[in-house]
Amino acid sequence: MANIGELEKDFELFGKGINRLEELKKELNSLNTKGYEKDKIRIESELKNVTDIPRIEKQMKSLKQKISGNYKPKKIKPKNIVKKTLIKKKPVIKKKPIKRKIIKRRINLDQDVAELVKSQMESAALDIKKSLSERVRLKELKLKEKIKQKEQILLDDIRKKAEQLKNKEQLSIQRLESKESKLKEIYSKQQKGLELQILKKYQDKVNTELKNKVKNEFNKKLSERYNSKKESLLLQLDKKLKDKEESLRRIISSDIRRYKSEEKEKLETRYGSLENNLKLKYKEEYISKKNLIQSEFSKKIKSKIDSLELINIRKREQLKALEIELNQRFKNRLTTELKNKIHREFNKKVAAKYAEKKKKLELIIQTELKSKLDILNQQTKSKENKLLSDLKKSSDNSLNSEKIKLTRILKKDSELKSKSKSKELSKKYDKEISTKKKEMENKTENFIKATIKNLENKQLEILMKREKELEIEVKKKVSVLEASYKEKQKQLELQLKKQEELNLKNKKKLLKKQLDASLAKLLE
């Protein structure tokens, strides 16, 4: 009902706009536009759209002013020109790159140095584990909070829309009930009036017929035996009149009852068949539409799941490519044999830990996506079932109410009119039923399509948001891992340099001691 009212308002506004365009066209044709043919052509080209009416009115006003000679063009104010001061660039002193000579040295590591390196590597790996686990936990908590907030917002929107639909249905039901009560009152009043009219006509006819018969018989018998048997004849005539009145009343009442019962049986048989046919058609249409909706929805969900799986596969490939790049960079930097050995040990541990964490993250993301998709499927299925049940109830109620109205109207017409006219009325009412049925079907189809589109749009928005969030999280995690990897690489390089310097110092000291000892022996 509300949609029909809005459409009527839109049509009224559109009609007013068309009338206004015609008025403007007449005004333009009535004006003397010599010397202003271009303005006239421009206005005529725009006299097609209702939305351009205010702009056309302004152009008409300016054209009238031009014709009358009162047109004043708008003055354009000169803009303030800002002087730009040139900033002198300071001469940049080019620094010469410092060439560093890398001296390759081969140092045989002792067992103590290897143990120190291992202990430091293990402590660094433990620190990385702790920092990564804390960051992952915090991000998971933030994600859960965001998801809960979004779910609450969606639930609130759905509840509001459901309440609005319920209110609209209640208003329509109240209007129908008020109309039914009014029709009942009108029908009862008309029925009482018709019964009184029929009784009056019947009494008048009976009285006139009886009076005529009595007069004729009375005149005949008066002419024969007026004086002798006046009193006896009057008594006999009264008795006969009473008997005839009773017999006529019985005959007429029996005829009326028979006529009413026959018409009732005809109406019941006719509308019973109509009702069964309508129910069967609605059931078949309902089942077919439900199957179509379910199949379309399942196809769309499958396509979305496939797209998500493809995105996950691409992200995994990107992560693998990043790992390969990082490994290559690390291998290129560590040139010496010492660095190569440490790099191998470190790579083994980091790769294992990185693979474990990557698998855990992928499993968490997949489980979250699957759970959310299941929840969305359940919600959409429940909403579809509710909408379809509500539509079925409303259509059944409207058909029943229309059927009751039509039966009442047919009863009225059957009491007033003959059998020949009742056939014509039945044809008219059949046409009305078919038109109303088509209107109801169109309304239900439009409503179902609109609800399905809204649900699909909401699901797409939710999935797109989730995909974007996952992409952002993966990028952040990759950037964090790269940064931590680079920092630890630098720390290891510094530690290696320090160890090399210490080893050189220790060896120098040992050589000095050996030289001193050998010199002392020679002196002795």
C-alpha positions as CSV (number, residue, x, y, z in Angstrom):
1,M,0.0,0.0,0.0
2,A,2.8,2.4,0.9
3,N,4.6,1.8,-2.4
4,I,1.4,2.5,-4.4
5,G,1.0,5.8,-2.5
6,E,4.6,6.8,-3.3
7,L,4.1,5.9,-7.0
8,E,1.0,8.0,-7.2
9,K,2.8,11.0,-5.7
10,D,5.7,10.5,-8.2
11,F,3.2,10.4,-11.1
12,E,1.4,13.6,-9.9
13,L,4.8,15.4,-9.6
14,F,5.8,14.2,-13.1
15,G,2.5,15.4,-14.5
16,K,2.9,18.8,-13.0
17,G,6.4,19.0,-14.4
18,I,5.1,18.2,-17.9
19,N,2.4,20.8,-17.7
20,R,5.0,23.4,-16.6
21,L,7.2,22.5,-19.6
22,E,4.3,23.0,-22.0
23,E,3.6,26.4,-20.4
24,L,7.2,27.4,-20.8
25,K,7.1,26.3,-24.5
26,K,4.0,28.4,-25.1
27,E,5.7,31.4,-23.5
28,L,8.8,31.0,-25.6
29,N,6.8,30.7,-28.8
30,S,4.8,33.9,-27.9
31,L,8.0,36.0,-27.4
32,N,9.5,38.0,-30.3
33,T,13.0,36.5,-30.4
34,K,14.5,38.3,-33.4
35,G,18.3,38.6,-32.8
36,Y,18.2,36.0,-30.0
37,E,17.7,32.8,-32.1
38,K,20.6,31.0,-30.4
39,D,19.1,31.5,-27.0
40,K,15.7,30.3,-28.3
41,I,17.3,27.1,-29.8
42,R,19.2,26.4,-26.6
43,I,16.0,26.7,-24.4
44,E,14.0,24.5,-26.9
45,S,16.7,21.8,-26.7
46,E,16.4,21.7,-22.9
47,L,12.5,21.6,-22.9
48,K,12.6,17.8,-22.5
49,N,13.7,17.0,-19.0
50,V,11.5,17.8,-16.0
51,T,14.6,18.2,-13.8
52,D,15.9,21.1,-15.9
53,I,12.8,23.3,-15.2
54,P,14.5,25.8,-12.7
55,R,17.4,26.3,-15.1
56,I,15.0,26.9,-18.0
57,E,13.0,29.4,-16.0
58,K,16.2,31.4,-15.3
59,Q,17.1,31.3,-19.0
60,M,13.6,32.5,-19.9
61,K,13.9,35.4,-17.4
62,S,17.3,36.5,-18.9
63,L,15.9,36.3,-22.4
64,K,12.9,38.4,-21.5
65,Q,15.2,41.0,-20.0
66,K,17.4,41.0,-23.2
67,I,14.3,41.5,-25.3
68,S,13.0,44.4,-23.1
69,G,16.6,45.9,-22.9
70,N,16.9,45.6,-19.1
71,Y,19.5,42.8,-19.2
72,K,22.6,43.5,-17.0
73,P,25.4,40.9,-17.3
74,K,27.2,39.8,-14.2
75,K,30.4,41.6,-13.4
76,I,33.4,39.3,-13.0
77,K,35.7,40.5,-10.2
78,P,39.5,40.3,-11.0
79,K,41.3,37.7,-8.9
80,N,44.2,38.8,-6.6
81,I,47.5,37.7,-8.2
82,V,49.9,36.4,-5.6
83,K,53.5,37.0,-6.3
84,K,55.6,33.9,-5.8
85,T,59.1,34.4,-4.5
86,L,61.8,32.2,-5.8
87,I,63.8,30.4,-3.1
88,K,67.4,30.1,-3.9
89,K,68.7,26.7,-3.7
90,K,71.9,26.1,-1.7
91,P,74.7,24.5,-3.5
92,V,74.9,20.8,-2.5
93,I,78.3,19.5,-1.9
94,K,78.7,16.2,-3.5
95,K,80.4,13.7,-1.2
96,K,82.7,11.2,-2.6
97,P,81.7,7.6,-1.9
98,I,84.1,5.9,0.5
99,K,85.6,2.8,-0.9
100,R,85.9,0.1,1.5
101,K,88.2,-2.7,0.9
102,I,87.0,-6.1,2.1
103,I,89.8,-8.2,3.3
104,K,89.0,-11.8,3.0
105,R,90.2,-13.8,5.9
106,R,89.9,-17.4,6.7
107,I,89.7,-18.1,10.4
108,N,89.3,-21.5,11.9
109,L,86.7,-21.2,14.6
110,D,87.2,-22.9,17.9
111,Q,84.7,-25.0,19.7
112,D,84.1,-22.2,22.3
113,V,83.3,-19.6,19.7
114,A,80.8,-22.0,18.0
115,E,79.0,-22.7,21.4
116,L,78.8,-18.9,22.0
117,V,77.3,-18.3,18.6
118,K,74.7,-21.1,19.1
119,S,73.7,-19.8,22.5
120,Q,73.2,-16.3,21.1
121,M,71.2,-17.6,18.2
122,E,68.9,-19.5,20.5
123,S,68.3,-16.5,22.7
124,A,67.6,-14.4,19.6
125,A,65.1,-17.0,18.3
126,L,63.3,-17.1,21.7
127,D,63.0,-13.3,21.7
128,I,61.6,-13.4,18.1
129,K,59.1,-16.0,19.2
130,K,57.9,-14.0,22.2
131,S,57.5,-10.7,20.2
132,L,55.7,-12.4,17.3
133,S,53.3,-14.3,19.6
134,E,52.4,-11.1,21.5
135,R,51.8,-9.2,18.3
136,V,49.7,-11.9,16.8
137,R,47.6,-12.2,20.0
138,L,47.0,-8.4,20.1
139,K,46.0,-8.3,16.5
140,E,43.6,-11.3,16.9
141,L,41.9,-9.5,19.9
142,K,41.5,-6.3,17.8
143,L,40.1,-8.3,14.9
144,K,37.6,-10.1,17.1
145,E,36.4,-6.7,18.6
146,K,35.9,-5.2,15.2
147,I,34.0,-8.2,13.9
148,K,31.7,-8.1,17.0
149,Q,31.0,-4.4,16.4
150,K,30.2,-5.0,12.7
151,E,27.9,-7.9,13.5
152,Q,26.0,-5.9,16.1
153,I,25.5,-3.0,13.6
154,L,24.2,-5.5,11.0
155,L,21.8,-7.1,13.5
156,D,20.5,-3.7,14.6
157,D,19.8,-2.8,10.9
158,I,18.0,-6.1,10.3
159,R,15.9,-5.7,13.4
160,K,14.9,-2.2,12.5
161,K,13.9,-3.3,9.0
162,A,11.9,-6.2,10.4
163,E,10.1,-3.9,12.8
164,Q,9.2,-1.5,9.9
165,L,7.8,-4.4,7.9
166,K,5.8,-5.6,10.9
167,N,4.3,-2.1,11.4
168,K,3.4,-1.9,7.7
169,E,1.7,-5.3,7.8
170,Q,-0.2,-4.4,11.0
171,L,-1.4,-1.1,9.4
172,S,-2.6,-2.9,6.3
173,I,-4.4,-5.6,8.4
174,Q,-6.2,-2.8,10.5
175,R,-7.3,-1.1,7.3
176,L,-8.7,-4.3,5.9
177,E,-10.5,-5.1,9.1
178,S,-12.1,-1.6,9.2
179,K,-13.2,-2.0,5.5
180,E,-14.7,-5.4,6.4
181,S,-16.7,-4.0,9.3
182,K,-18.0,-1.2,7.2
183,L,-19.1,-3.6,4.4
184,K,-20.8,-5.9,6.9
185,E,-22.8,-2.9,8.3
186,I,-23.8,-1.8,4.8
187,Y,-24.8,-5.4,3.8
188,S,-26.9,-5.9,7.0
189,K,-28.7,-2.5,6.4
190,Q,-29.4,-3.3,2.7
191,Q,-30.6,-6.8,3.6
192,K,-33.1,-5.5,6.1
193,G,-34.4,-2.9,3.7
194,L,-34.8,-5.4,0.9
195,E,-36.7,-7.9,3.2
196,L,-39.1,-5.1,4.3
197,Q,-39.7,-4.1,0.7
198,I,-40.4,-7.7,-0.4
199,L,-42.8,-8.2,2.5
200,K,-44.7,-5.0,1.7
201,K,-45.0,-5.8,-2.0
202,Y,-46.2,-9.3,-1.2
203,Q,-48.8,-8.1,1.3
204,D,-50.0,-5.4,-1.2
205,K,-50.3,-8.0,-4.0
206,V,-52.2,-10.5,-1.8
207,N,-54.6,-7.8,-0.6
208,T,-55.3,-6.5,-4.0
209,E,-55.9,-10.0,-5.5
210,L,-58.1,-11.1,-2.6
211,K,-60.1,-7.9,-2.7
212,N,-60.8,-8.2,-6.4
213,K,-61.9,-11.9,-6.1
214,V,-64.0,-11.1,-3.1
215,K,-65.7,-8.2,-4.9
216,N,-66.5,-10.3,-7.9
217,E,-67.9,-13.2,-6.0
218,F,-69.7,-10.9,-3.6
219,N,-71.3,-8.9,-6.4
220,K,-72.5,-12.1,-8.1
221,K,-74.0,-13.6,-5.0
222,L,-75.5,-10.3,-3.9
223,S,-77.4,-10.1,-7.2
224,E,-78.9,-13.6,-6.6
225,R,-79.4,-13.8,-2.9
226,Y,-78.8,-10.5,-1.3
227,N,-81.6,-10.4,1.2
228,S,-81.9,-14.0,2.2
229,K,-78.2,-15.2,2.8
230,K,-76.2,-12.0,3.4
231,E,-74.8,-12.9,6.8
232,S,-74.0,-16.6,6.0
233,L,-72.2,-15.6,2.8
234,L,-70.0,-13.1,4.6
235,L,-69.0,-15.6,7.2
236,Q,-68.1,-18.2,4.5
237,L,-66.2,-15.7,2.5
238,D,-64.1,-14.7,5.6
239,K,-63.2,-18.3,6.2
240,K,-62.2,-18.9,2.6
241,L,-60.1,-15.8,2.5
242,K,-58.2,-16.8,5.6
243,D,-57.6,-20.3,4.2
244,K,-56.4,-18.9,0.9
245,E,-54.1,-16.5,2.6
246,E,-52.5,-19.2,4.7
247,S,-52.1,-21.5,1.7
248,L,-50.5,-18.8,-0.4
249,R,-48.1,-17.8,2.4
250,R,-47.0,-21.4,2.8
251,I,-46.4,-21.8,-1.0
252,I,-44.4,-18.6,-1.2
253,S,-42.3,-19.3,1.8
254,S,-41.5,-22.8,0.5
255,D,-40.6,-21.4,-2.9
256,I,-38.3,-18.8,-1.3
257,R,-36.5,-21.4,0.8
258,R,-36.0,-23.7,-2.1
259,Y,-34.6,-20.8,-4.3
260,K,-32.2,-19.7,-1.5
261,S,-30.9,-23.3,-0.9
262,E,-30.3,-23.9,-4.6
263,E,-28.4,-20.7,-5.0
264,K,-26.3,-21.4,-1.8
265,E,-25.3,-24.8,-3.1
266,K,-24.3,-23.3,-6.5
267,L,-22.2,-20.6,-4.9
268,E,-20.5,-23.1,-2.5
269,T,-19.6,-25.5,-5.3
270,R,-18.4,-22.8,-7.6
271,Y,-16.2,-21.0,-5.1
272,G,-14.9,-24.2,-3.5
273,S,-13.5,-25.2,-6.9
274,L,-12.0,-21.7,-7.4
275,E,-10.4,-21.8,-4.0
276,N,-8.8,-25.2,-4.6
277,N,-7.4,-24.1,-8.0
278,L,-5.9,-21.0,-6.5
279,K,-4.3,-22.9,-3.6
280,L,-2.8,-25.4,-6.0
281,K,-1.4,-22.6,-8.2
282,Y,0.1,-20.7,-5.3
283,K,1.7,-23.8,-3.9
284,E,3.4,-24.7,-7.2
285,E,4.6,-21.1,-7.8
286,Y,5.8,-20.9,-4.2
287,I,7.8,-24.2,-4.5
288,S,9.3,-23.2,-7.9
289,K,10.4,-19.7,-6.7
290,K,11.9,-21.1,-3.5
291,N,13.9,-23.6,-5.5
292,L,15.1,-20.9,-7.9
293,I,16.2,-18.6,-5.0
294,Q,18.0,-21.5,-3.2
295,S,19.9,-22.5,-6.4
296,E,20.9,-19.0,-7.3
297,F,22.1,-18.3,-3.7
298,S,24.1,-21.5,-3.5
299,K,25.8,-20.7,-6.9
300,K,26.8,-17.3,-5.7
301,I,28.2,-18.6,-2.4
302,K,30.2,-21.2,-4.3
303,S,31.6,-18.5,-6.6
304,K,32.5,-16.3,-3.6
305,I,34.2,-19.2,-1.8
306,D,36.2,-20.1,-5.0
307,S,37.3,-16.4,-5.3
308,L,38.4,-16.4,-1.6
309,E,40.4,-19.6,-2.1
310,L,42.1,-18.1,-5.2
311,I,43.0,-15.0,-3.2
312,N,44.5,-17.2,-0.4
313,I,46.5,-19.2,-2.9
314,R,47.8,-15.9,-4.4
315,K,48.8,-14.6,-1.0
316,R,50.6,-17.8,-0.2
317,E,52.5,-17.5,-3.5
318,Q,53.4,-13.9,-2.6
319,L,54.7,-15.0,0.8
320,K,56.8,-17.7,-0.9
321,A,58.2,-15.2,-3.3
322,L,59.1,-12.9,-0.4
323,E,60.8,-15.7,1.4
324,I,62.8,-16.5,-1.7
325,E,63.8,-12.9,-2.1
326,L,64.8,-12.5,1.5
327,N,66.9,-15.7,1.4
328,Q,68.7,-14.5,-1.8
329,R,69.5,-11.1,-0.2
330,F,70.8,-12.8,2.9
331,K,73.0,-15.2,0.9
332,N,74.4,-12.4,-1.3
333,R,75.4,-10.4,1.8
334,L,77.1,-13.1,3.7
335,T,80.2,-13.8,1.5
336,T,82.7,-15.4,3.9
337,E,82.7,-19.0,4.9
338,L,81.9,-18.2,8.5
339,K,78.8,-16.3,7.6
340,N,77.7,-19.0,5.3
341,K,77.8,-21.6,8.1
342,I,75.9,-19.4,10.5
343,H,73.5,-18.5,7.8
344,R,72.7,-22.1,7.1
345,E,72.0,-22.9,10.8
346,F,69.9,-19.7,11.2
347,N,67.9,-20.4,8.0
348,K,67.0,-23.9,9.1
349,K,65.6,-22.7,12.5
350,V,63.9,-19.5,11.1
351,A,62.4,-21.4,8.1
352,A,60.9,-24.0,10.4
353,K,59.5,-21.5,12.8
354,Y,58.2,-19.2,10.0
355,A,56.5,-22.2,8.2
356,E,54.8,-23.2,11.5
357,K,53.5,-19.7,12.1
358,K,52.4,-19.3,8.5
359,K,50.5,-22.5,8.7
360,K,48.8,-21.5,12.0
361,L,47.8,-18.1,10.5
362,E,46.4,-19.7,7.4
363,L,44.4,-22.2,9.4
364,I,43.0,-19.4,11.6
365,I,42.0,-17.3,8.6
366,Q,40.4,-20.3,6.9
367,T,38.4,-21.3,10.0
368,E,37.2,-17.7,10.5
369,L,36.1,-17.4,6.9
370,K,34.3,-20.7,7.0
371,S,32.5,-19.9,10.3
372,K,31.4,-16.5,9.0
373,L,30.2,-17.9,5.7
374,D,28.2,-20.6,7.6
375,I,26.6,-17.9,9.8
376,L,25.8,-15.7,6.8
377,N,24.2,-18.7,5.0
378,Q,22.1,-19.6,8.1
379,Q,21.0,-16.0,8.5
380,T,20.0,-15.6,4.8
381,K,18.1,-18.9,4.8
382,S,16.2,-18.0,8.0
383,K,15.3,-14.6,6.5
384,E,14.2,-16.1,3.2
385,N,11.9,-18.6,5.0
386,K,10.4,-15.8,7.2
387,L,9.8,-13.6,4.2
388,L,8.2,-16.4,2.1
389,S,6.0,-17.5,5.0
390,D,4.9,-13.8,5.6
391,L,4.1,-13.4,1.9
392,K,2.2,-16.6,1.8
393,K,0.1,-15.6,4.8
394,S,-0.6,-12.1,3.5
395,S,-1.6,-13.4,0.1
396,D,-3.9,-16.1,1.6
397,N,-5.5,-13.5,3.9
398,S,-6.1,-11.0,1.0
399,L,-7.6,-13.8,-1.2
400,N,-9.9,-14.9,1.6
401,S,-11.1,-11.4,2.3
402,E,-11.8,-10.8,-1.4
403,K,-13.6,-14.1,-1.6
404,I,-15.8,-13.2,1.3
405,K,-16.6,-9.8,-0.2
406,L,-17.4,-11.3,-3.6
407,T,-19.7,-14.0,-2.0
408,R,-21.6,-11.2,-0.2
409,I,-22.0,-9.1,-3.3
410,L,-23.2,-12.2,-5.2
411,K,-25.8,-13.0,-2.5
412,K,-27.2,-9.5,-2.7
413,D,-27.4,-9.6,-6.5
414,S,-28.9,-13.1,-6.4
415,E,-31.7,-12.0,-4.1
416,L,-32.4,-8.9,-6.2
417,K,-31.9,-10.2,-9.7
418,S,-32.8,-13.3,-11.8
419,K,-30.6,-16.2,-12.9
420,S,-29.7,-14.7,-16.3
421,K,-28.1,-11.6,-14.7
422,S,-26.3,-13.7,-12.1
423,K,-24.3,-15.3,-14.9
424,E,-23.1,-11.9,-16.2
425,L,-22.2,-10.9,-12.6
426,S,-20.2,-14.1,-12.1
427,K,-18.2,-13.4,-15.3
428,K,-17.4,-9.9,-14.0
429,Y,-16.3,-11.2,-10.6
430,D,-14.2,-13.9,-12.2
431,K,-12.4,-11.1,-14.2
432,E,-11.9,-9.1,-11.0
433,I,-10.5,-12.1,-9.2
434,S,-8.1,-12.8,-12.0
435,T,-6.9,-9.2,-12.2
436,K,-6.4,-9.0,-8.4
437,K,-4.6,-12.3,-8.4
438,K,-2.2,-11.0,-11.1
439,E,-1.6,-7.8,-9.0
440,M,-0.8,-9.9,-5.9
441,E,1.6,-12.1,-7.9
442,N,3.4,-9.1,-9.3
443,K,3.7,-7.5,-5.9
444,T,5.0,-10.7,-4.3
445,E,7.6,-11.2,-7.2
446,N,8.8,-7.6,-6.9
447,F,9.1,-7.8,-3.1
448,I,11.0,-11.1,-3.3
449,K,13.4,-9.7,-5.9
450,A,14.0,-6.6,-3.9
451,T,14.7,-8.6,-0.7
452,I,17.1,-10.9,-2.5
453,K,19.0,-8.0,-4.0
454,N,19.4,-6.3,-0.6
455,L,20.7,-9.6,1.0
456,E,23.1,-10.1,-1.8
457,N,24.5,-6.6,-1.6
458,K,25.0,-6.9,2.1
459,Q,26.8,-10.2,1.7
460,L,29.1,-8.8,-0.9
461,E,29.9,-5.7,1.2
462,I,30.7,-7.9,4.2
463,L,32.9,-10.3,2.1
464,M,34.7,-7.3,0.4
465,K,35.4,-5.7,3.8
466,R,36.7,-9.0,5.2
467,E,39.0,-9.5,2.2
468,K,40.4,-6.0,2.5
469,E,41.0,-6.5,6.2
470,L,42.8,-9.8,5.6
471,E,45.0,-8.3,2.9
472,I,46.0,-5.4,5.2
473,E,46.8,-7.8,8.0
474,V,48.9,-10.0,5.8
475,K,50.8,-7.0,4.5
476,K,51.4,-5.7,8.0
477,K,52.6,-9.1,9.1
478,V,55.0,-9.4,6.2
479,S,56.4,-5.9,6.8
480,V,56.9,-6.7,10.5
481,L,58.6,-9.9,9.7
482,E,60.9,-8.2,7.1
483,A,61.8,-5.4,9.6
484,S,62.5,-7.9,12.4
485,Y,64.5,-10.1,9.9
486,K,66.6,-7.1,8.8
487,E,67.3,-5.9,12.4
488,K,68.4,-9.4,13.5
489,Q,70.6,-9.6,10.4
490,K,72.3,-6.4,11.4
491,Q,72.7,-7.6,15.0
492,L,74.3,-10.8,13.8
493,E,76.7,-9.0,11.5
494,L,77.8,-6.7,14.3
495,Q,78.3,-9.7,16.6
496,L,80.3,-11.5,14.0
497,K,82.5,-8.4,13.5
498,K,83.1,-8.1,17.2
499,Q,84.0,-11.8,17.5
500,E,86.4,-11.5,14.6
501,E,88.1,-8.5,16.2
502,L,88.4,-10.4,19.6
503,N,89.8,-13.5,17.9
504,L,92.4,-11.3,16.1
505,K,93.4,-9.6,19.4
506,N,93.7,-12.9,21.2
507,K,95.8,-14.4,18.4
508,K,98.1,-11.3,18.4
509,K,98.5,-11.7,22.2
510,L,99.4,-15.4,21.8
511,L,101.9,-14.6,19.1
512,K,103.5,-11.9,21.2
513,K,103.8,-14.3,24.2
514,Q,105.3,-17.0,22.0
515,L,107.8,-14.5,20.5
516,D,108.7,-13.2,24.0
517,A,109.2,-16.7,25.2
518,S,111.3,-17.7,22.2
519,L,113.4,-14.5,22.6
520,A,113.9,-15.2,26.3
521,K,115.1,-18.7,25.5
522,L,117.5,-17.4,22.9
523,L,118.9,-14.8,25.4
524,E,119.5,-17.5,28.0
